[in-house]
Amino acid sequence: MALTTGIENLQPSQTKGSLFQNNYITDFDFTKQFLPDVYEKEAEIYGNRSISSFLRMVSAEMPSTSDEIRWVEQGRLHTRYEDIAIAGNVFTVTLPAGVDTASAPAIRVGQTIMVQGVTAANAPVGPVLKGVVTVAGANTSASTGTFTAVCYTAADWTGLTLGNGATAVVYGSEFAKGSAGMTGSIDADYSSYTNKPIILKDNYQINGSDTAQIGWIEVTSENGASGYLWYLKSEHETRLRFEDYLEMSMVESVKKGAGSTLGAGYTGSEGFFAALEARGNVFEDLSSDTDLSDFDVILKQLDKNGSIEENMIYANRALSLSIDDGLAAKNSYGAGGTSYGVFNNSEDMALNLGFSGFRRGSYDFYKTDWKYLNDFATRGGFGDVEGAIIPAGTSTVYDQDLGKNIKRPFLHVRYRSSETDDRKMKTWITGSVGGAYTSDVDEMKVNFLSERCLITQGANNFFLLKKA
């Protein structure tokens, strides 16, 4: 018998240390012989990718059982009217929008007023004259009313500098001997607001076959957890992304407008930015201020409102650097000129809290970066908002669940919850994989749901810092 086939390459290579394809296998592939070094740990090239921290620091979360949240905010205590036209002793008042015209202007006979003119730029100008109201306020139309007042020191009010009307403030009253008392009364002024919760949903899906295709990777997550994950890494990131959505929705949401073509069931909600645009103070280009002079304008506006002494500044990078530069020019103390005055000049105390602070006038400001405005993947990619100034205060309200008055932060989240269902942050598994047996679909589906809205009380004490 003859040998028809034989084993090839029984002899080694003639070149020492060399490898050839025919020395081993005919279907040679490089990766079968030289396995790459595989890093088990995921490279964290973006740092902490989560942006949810703002509301955790400045707000509280409370349950609600209703589709609508309603609250009232107190009005001004004293009577003041602007844009007044004066002819002789007759004052014509332009009534503020939304005022009940049946009872305005709220001026009564016997009250004493002080009046000053206003320039075309709405700045006070000229002398302050004082007088007594002799004819009570009455409506002349749906938007205007009149009252009559006689000056103490002149026959009329011609001594005022009326560039753009006048401003009048009630400061007391005077009655002649033997006269009747004050006629009429003034009801408390208040404003009523509402907001509605929105439903947020998300999910993560994986089919049954892929759950058995194990490929471990070592991760360190944004919430501090670490270890080895496989398909659950995607589920974990879906959860983190949804938690970010919960905060972003409370900041960015807007209510459905009359011109919207969205169908029934969509109502929208008033988020943080929308509330400040509608009821707060908006300041443009604060980052262009290099000597803190613009803060003087902010202080004057704070004086007009609640005069809350302590305020937190959440800033993007440009505004944060601008404030640092302004502080460096004013005060050379501290690294980069940053002042730590409100922390007893203790740099360690300030940095441990994540804030640097300074005092301007009678107000303390605590500054920190707002990651949401710096993150290019979220609001940082737009650049229209520089930051926000938030008062470190509380409001006293009656809590129906507790049956007593409690103090709440001006910002707080209301989520739907009852004895049967808590919708603050729901998660559940459906499908036929991973221990769930709810359907015949060969998958595991992790569901996320929340129903919530943000309540912004006292928006007149907030500032939204925008880029012009």
Sequence and secondary structure as in RCSB ss.txt:
>XXXX:A:sequence
MALTTGIENLQPSQTKGSLFQNNYITDFDFTKQFLPDVYEKEAEIYGNRSISSFLRMVSAEMPSTSDEIRWVEQG
RLHTRYEDIAIAGNVFTVTLPAGVDTASAPAIRVGQTIMVQGVTAANAPVGPVLKGVVTVAGANTSASTGTFTAV
CYTAADWTGLTLGNGATAVVYGSEFAKGSAGMTGSIDADYSSYTNKPIILKDNYQINGSDTAQIGWIEVTSENGA
SGYLWYLKSEHETRLRFEDYLEMSMVESVKKGAGSTLGAGYTGSEGFFAALEARGNVFEDLSSDTDLSDFDVILK
QLDKNGSIEENMIYANRALSLSIDDGLAAKNSYGAGGTSYGVFNNSEDMALNLGFSGFRRGSYDFYKTDWKYLND
FATRGGFGDVEGAIIPAGTSTVYDQDLGKNIKRPFLHVRYRSSETDDRKMKTWITGSVGGAYTSDVDEMKVNFLS
ERCLITQGANNFFLLKKA
>XXXX:A:secstr
       S  S  SSTT   GGGS TT  HHHHS      B   SSS    TTHHHHHEEEEEE SS EEEEEE 
 SS EEEEEEEETTEEEEE  TT  GGG S   TTEEEEEEEE TTS EEEEEEEEEEEEEEEESSSSEEEEEEE
ESSSSSSTTS  SS EEEEEEEE   TT     S     EEEEEE  EEEEEEEEEEHHHHTS   EEEE TTS 
EEEESTHHHHHHHHHHHHHHHHHHHHH  B  TT    TT  B   HHHHHHHHSEEEE GGG SSSHHHHHHHH
HHHHTT  SEEEEEE HHHHHHHHHHHHHH   SGGG  BGGGTT HHHHHHHT EEEEETTEEEEEEE HHHH 
TTTGGGT  EEEEEEE  EEEEEETTTTEEEEEESEEEEEEB SS B SSEEEEEESSTT  S SSSEEEEEEEE
EEEEEE  GGG EEEE  
